[in-house]
């Protein structure tokens, strides 16, 4: 069981880091947000450009939170499962 828990922990860490890196790359290449910010800056005071910027900003913030969440799930979930695997291995050796 300890080997199973440690392998699942490794899988959780790998998938969490990969998906977090993907979201981080999407944040870096978010053209919609960049264009909306540029148009908002050029047309200050226009309600239509302001609302377009707010929608793009919400999507951009979602990508940022998704990246952070994936990295945290990788860290916390992997650590928790790895710790349970190590604990289970010690219990098996003691018994």
MARVO-865763 format. One record per residue: z, x, y of N, C-alpha, C in turn; residue in one letter. Coordinates in steps of 0.001 Angstrom, whole numbers. Each point is the difference from the previous one (the first is absolute). Example, Ala and Ser with C-alpha at 12.3 -4.5 7.8 and 13.67 -1.06 7.14 Angstrom:
REM MARVO-865763
      npz      npx      npy     capz     capx     capy      cpz      cpx      cpy  residu
     7800    13190    -5690        0     -890     1190        0      900     1200       a
     -720     -350     1050       60      820     1190      730     -770     1090       s
//
This chain:
REM MARVO-865763
      npz      npx      npy     capz     capx     capy      cpz      cpx      cpy  residu
        0      821    -1199        0     -821     1199        0      864     1262       x
      661     1156      -74       66      883     1163    -1384      510      369       x
     -796      336     -999    -1353      498      259     -848    -1113      616       x
      181    -1217     -500     -735    -1144      548      360     -223     1465       x
     1277       31      336      430     -207     1383     -520     1102      919       x
       26     1231     -468     -493     1100      832    -1514      -58      170       x
     -702     -451    -1019    -1459     -114      146     -375    -1147      935       x
      732    -1096      -64     -242    -1111      929      357      435     1424       x
     1053      804      157      367      519     1315    -1117      873      562       x
     -570      835     -850    -1109      851      449    -1204     -834      392       x
     -260    -1045     -748    -1117     -889      310      226     -738     1317       x
     1220     -462      225      336     -699     1251     -169      946     1192       x
      462     1231     -144     -135      974     1085    -1470      302      268       x
     -758      221    -1048    -1415      313      166     -751    -1141      671       x
      180    -1217     -496     -692    -1149      586      467     -292     1424       x
     1287      165      254      519     -220     1349     -542      997      999       x
      -71     1252     -394     -521     1027      904    -1494     -191      217       x
     -740     -315    -1060    -1436     -211      148     -315    -1197      892       x
      700    -1111     -214     -262    -1172      835      493      218     1429       x
     1107      716      168      465      329     1346     -979      897      735       x
     -580      958     -718    -1006      875      616    -1247     -790      379       x
     -361     -971     -826    -1162     -834      312      256     -828     1271       x
     1171     -614       93      332     -768     1196       66      908     1227       x
      535     1213     -163       75      929     1126    -1400      403      473       x
     -926      167     -942    -1371      326      403     -666    -1193      685       x
      334    -1213     -431     -521    -1187      680      545     -112     1420       x
     1246      390      190      590       -6     1346     -726     1003      886       x
     -286     1175     -541     -650     1043      797    -1430     -369      372       x
     -666     -803     -837    -1398     -349      255     -165    -1458      416       x
      975     -568      675      -42    -1407      399     -858     -159     1256       x
    -1290     -177     -197     -946     -116     1120      178    -1308      772       x
      362    -1051     -702      160    -1300      671     1102       76     1059       x
     1106      633     -354     1105      133      952     -396      906     1156       x
     -682     1107     -303     -410      936     1040     -963     -661      989       x
     -958     -752     -532     -961     -684      870      664    -1087      833       x
      913     -743     -626      692    -1054      745      874      590     1109       x
      628     1133     -259      815      643     1030     -869      512     1141       x
    -1162      535     -341     -911      493     1033     -524    -1148      866       x
     -386    -1102     -640     -512    -1150      757     1095     -643      843       x
     1217       -6     -495     1123     -543      772      256      866     1236       x
     -109     1316     -176      223      910     1117    -1099     -135     1054       x
    -1226     -165     -445    -1117     -123      940        7    -1335      741       x
      485    -1050     -661        3    -1346      581     1431     -486      172       x
      752      689      796     1407     -350      202      114    -1389      627       x
      891     -796     -549      242    -1325      542     -830    -1097     -639       x
     -950      337     -864     -826    -1009     -663      729     -505    -1241       x
      196    -1304      -77      778     -599    -1072     -698      149    -1355       x
    -1308      -82      -36     -722      107    -1262      151     1390     -623       x
     -121     1032      816      161     1349     -528     1449      281     -369       x
      906     -603      743     1423      144     -316      331     -634    -1354       x
     -537    -1189     -255      273     -658    -1279     -675      731    -1161       x
    -1193      539      230     -660      788    -1046      809     1255     -325       x
      573      605     1035      838     1180     -207     1250     -359     -800       x
      605    -1134      310     1221     -408     -714     -270     -227    -1487       x
    -1127     -585     -331     -357     -220    -1402     -232     1335     -702       x
     -724      908      653     -245     1315     -586     1297      800     -124       x
      885     -189      958     1287      686      -40      846     -493    -1185       x
      -36    -1294     -264      747     -540    -1133     -521      575    -1320       x
    -1298      107     -137     -576      586    -1215      355     1478     -105       x
        0      694     1112      333     1424       12     1468      219     -392       x
      883     -824      531     1422       94     -337      215     -323    -1475       x
     -746     -966     -542       90     -306    -1423     -360     1222     -843       x
    -1044      720      386     -386     1196     -742     1070     1083       75       x
      606      158     1160     1062     1004      155     1199     -354     -870       x
      427    -1269       44     1143     -421     -810     -311       75    -1491       x
    -1230     -266     -374     -375      103    -1409       70     1444     -478       x
     -461      931      812       79     1417     -362     1453      435     -147       x
      826     -370      959     1418      373      -63      675     -644    -1209       x
     -326    -1255     -272      580     -688    -1149     -389      635    -1323       x
    -1248      410     -115     -448      654    -1238      720     1320     -223       x
      146      786     1066      715     1271     -142     1472     -227     -342       x
      610    -1025      584     1408     -295     -313      166     -516    -1422       x
     -924     -830     -466       63     -477    -1380     -159     1167     -964       x
     -890      925      324     -177     1178     -852     1285      822      -48       x
      623      198     1148     1211      810       61     1184     -685     -678       x
      285    -1213      403     1186     -691     -506     -196     -448    -1454       x
    -1145     -613     -285     -243     -476    -1372      -83     1130     -996       x
     -714     1064      373      -98     1144     -904     1341      678     -219       x
      779      157     1071     1323      627     -129      935     -838     -856       x
      -33    -1297      199      868     -889     -765     -329       39    -1487       x
    -1285     -108     -323     -385       23    -1409      224     1374     -623       x
     -252     1067      754      234     1335     -532     1498      213     -261       x
      836     -485      914     1447       98     -192      482     -794    -1194       x
     -554    -1189     -184      361     -795    -1182     -436      698    -1280       x
    -1170      629       38     -477      749    -1170      907     1184     -313       x
      430      713     1025      895     1135     -208     1359     -465     -529       x
      479    -1105      550     1261     -564     -472     -101     -449    -1449       x
    -1101     -620     -337     -218     -460    -1367      -95     1184     -964       x
     -603     1094      430      -86     1195     -844     1381      602     -254       x
      860        7     1026     1359      519     -180      809     -872     -940       x
     -181    -1308      107      718     -926     -873     -461      169    -1445       x
    -1297      217     -214     -516      208    -1346      521     1296     -602       x
      118     1054      815      514     1266     -503     1498      -93     -335       x
      730     -804      766     1436     -135     -227      289     -842    -1248       x
     -901     -909     -318      261     -906    -1135     -389      587    -1324       x
//
